[in-house]
Amino acid sequence: MHTANTNSEIISNINFLQSKSERDHYENCEFVNCVLSDISQLTFINCSFKNCNLSNCVVNNSMIQDVSFLDCKLLGINFSQAKDFAFTVFCKHCNLDYASFDKKKLNKSVFDHCKMHHVNFTLADLSKSKLINCDLLEAHFSQTNIATVDFTSSHNFLINPENNQIKKAKFLMQDLEKLLYQYDIIVE
């Protein structure tokens, strides 16, 4: 997982609900215990967010490149509104319920021990990403590229192989029913 450089600027206990950012570019910054509701048009490169709340944060045209989130709330955030160029996130122990990655190319993004209920991956490219021990309850995969993704440690997903690109994706034998659910067959 990505971590900020030792010479990074630390920004703590800022509430972007009350004070609009005075800057438009953040590089090598570490945000700690911050609340952010609108980061539109801002650039974040090689930054980390720790114990921050970005729930329903607006990210219109923001650049998010090599950004890590640790123990953050990212509920309902629509990452599909962020710029596509070099978009890369590393999320560990985060709550991403109802987040959207619709049509997003995730460029080797990592999701590690994340709660991802009802996440939208429609038309997304997860092929170079990692999902490590994630809870994907009712996550939506439709025309999603999940080729080579390892689902062996993740759980609660349902994936229609006819509606997604799944070549060389890894699944546990016990999860076979999660790939065959649409056929209404019984697997014992």
C-alpha positions in Angstrom: 0.0 0.0 0.0 1.1 3.5 -0.8 2.2 5.8 2.0 3.1 9.4 2.0 6.8 10.3 1.9 8.6 11.1 5.2 8.9 14.7 4.1 5.2 15.1 3.4 3.2 18.0 4.6 0.7 17.0 7.3 -2.8 18.6 7.2 -4.9 17.6 10.2 -8.3 18.3 11.6 -9.4 20.5 8.6 -13.1 20.6 7.8 -13.6 21.4 4.1 -17.3 21.8 4.9 -16.6 25.1 6.7 -13.4 26.3 4.9 -12.9 26.0 1.2 -9.5 25.0 0.2 -7.1 27.8 -0.4 -5.0 25.7 -2.7 -5.8 23.7 -5.9 -2.8 21.4 -5.9 -1.7 18.9 -3.1 1.3 16.8 -3.6 3.0 14.6 -1.0 0.5 15.6 1.6 -1.0 13.6 4.5 -4.5 14.4 5.6 -5.3 13.3 9.1 -8.8 13.4 10.8 -10.2 15.7 8.1 -13.7 16.1 6.8 -14.0 16.9 3.1 -17.3 17.4 1.2 -16.1 19.0 -2.1 -12.7 18.5 -3.6 -13.8 19.4 -7.2 -11.1 20.8 -9.5 -8.4 19.9 -6.9 -5.3 17.9 -7.7 -4.0 15.2 -5.3 -0.8 13.4 -6.2 1.0 11.0 -3.9 -1.2 12.0 -1.0 -2.7 9.9 1.9 -5.9 10.3 3.9 -6.0 8.8 7.3 -9.1 8.6 9.5 -10.8 11.1 7.2 -14.5 11.4 6.2 -15.1 11.9 2.5 -18.7 10.6 2.5 -20.7 11.9 -0.4 -17.7 14.1 -1.3 -18.0 15.8 -4.7 -14.9 15.0 -6.8 -15.9 16.7 -10.1 -12.8 17.0 -12.4 -10.4 16.4 -9.5 -7.1 14.6 -10.2 -6.6 11.6 -7.9 -3.2 10.0 -8.6 -1.5 7.5 -6.3 -3.7 8.5 -3.4 -4.1 6.2 -0.4 -7.1 6.1 2.0 -6.6 4.4 5.4 -9.5 3.9 7.8 -11.6 6.4 5.9 -15.3 6.8 5.3 -15.9 7.1 1.5 -19.7 6.4 1.5 -21.5 7.4 -1.6 -18.5 9.0 -3.2 -18.7 9.1 -7.0 -15.2 8.5 -8.2 -16.4 8.3 -11.8 -16.6 12.2 -11.7 -12.8 12.4 -11.1 -10.4 12.8 -14.0 -9.5 9.6 -15.7 -5.8 10.4 -16.3 -3.6 8.4 -14.0 -6.4 7.7 -11.6 -5.1 5.3 -8.9 -6.3 4.7 -5.3 -5.2 2.5 -2.5 -7.9 1.8 0.1 -7.3 -0.1 3.3 -9.8 -0.7 6.0 -12.2 1.8 4.4 -16.0 1.9 4.1 -16.9 2.5 0.4 -20.6 1.6 0.6 -22.6 3.0 -2.3 -19.4 4.4 -4.0 -19.3 4.5 -7.8 -16.5 3.6 -10.1 -18.8 3.7 -13.2 -16.7 3.6 -16.4 -13.5 4.1 -14.4 -10.2 2.6 -15.4 -8.7 1.7 -12.0 -5.0 1.4 -13.1 -3.7 -1.0 -10.5 -5.8 0.3 -7.7 -5.9 -1.7 -4.5 -8.8 -2.4 -2.1 -7.7 -4.1 1.0 -10.1 -5.2 3.8 -12.7 -2.8 2.6 -16.5 -2.8 3.1 -17.9 -2.2 -0.4 -21.7 -2.8 -0.2 -23.7 -1.7 -3.2 -20.5 -0.3 -5.0 -21.1 0.4 -8.7 -18.4 -1.1 -11.0 -20.5 -0.8 -14.2 -18.3 -0.6 -17.3 -15.2 -0.2 -15.0 -11.8 -1.8 -15.8 -10.6 -3.6 -12.7 -8.3 -5.9 -14.6 -5.1 -4.6 -13.1 -6.5 -4.0 -9.6 -6.5 -6.0 -6.4 -9.4 -6.8 -4.2 -8.1 -8.3 -0.9 -10.6 -9.6 1.6 -13.3 -7.1 0.6 -17.0 -7.4 1.4 -18.8 -6.9 -1.9 -22.4 -7.4 -0.8 -24.6 -6.4 -3.7 -21.8 -4.7 -5.6 -22.8 -4.1 -9.2 -20.7 -5.7 -11.9 -22.1 -5.1 -15.4 -19.9 -5.1 -18.5 -17.0 -4.8 -16.0 -13.5 -6.0 -16.9 -12.4 -8.2 -14.0 -9.9 -10.3 -16.0 -7.1 -11.6 -13.8 -8.7 -10.2 -10.6 -8.3 -12.5 -7.6 -11.6 -12.9 -5.7 -10.4 -15.8 -3.6 -10.2 -13.7 -0.4 -13.2 -11.5 -1.0 -16.8 -12.4 -0.2 -20.5 -11.7 -0.8 -20.1 -11.0 -4.5 -22.4 -12.1 -7.4 -21.0 -11.9 -10.8 -22.6 -12.8 -14.1 -19.8 -14.2 -16.3 -21.9 -13.6 -19.5 -22.2 -9.9 -18.7 -18.6 -9.3 -17.6 -15.0 -10.0 -18.9 -13.7 -12.6 -16.4 -10.9 -14.3 -18.3 -8.3 -15.7 -15.8 -10.1 -14.2 -12.8 -9.6 -16.3 -9.7 -12.4 -17.7 -7.6 -12.6 -20.4 -4.9 -14.5 -23.6 -5.8 -16.9 -22.9 -3.0 -17.9 -19.6 -4.7 -18.9 -21.3 -8.0 -22.6 -20.7 -7.1 -21.9 -16.9 -7.1 -21.0 -17.2 -10.8 -24.0 -19.4 -11.7 -26.7 -17.7 -9.7 -28.6 -16.4 -12.8 -29.2 -19.9 -14.0 -31.3 -20.8 -11.0 -29.5 -24.1 -10.5 -28.6 -25.9 -7.3 -24.9 -26.5 -6.6 -24.2 -29.0 -3.8 
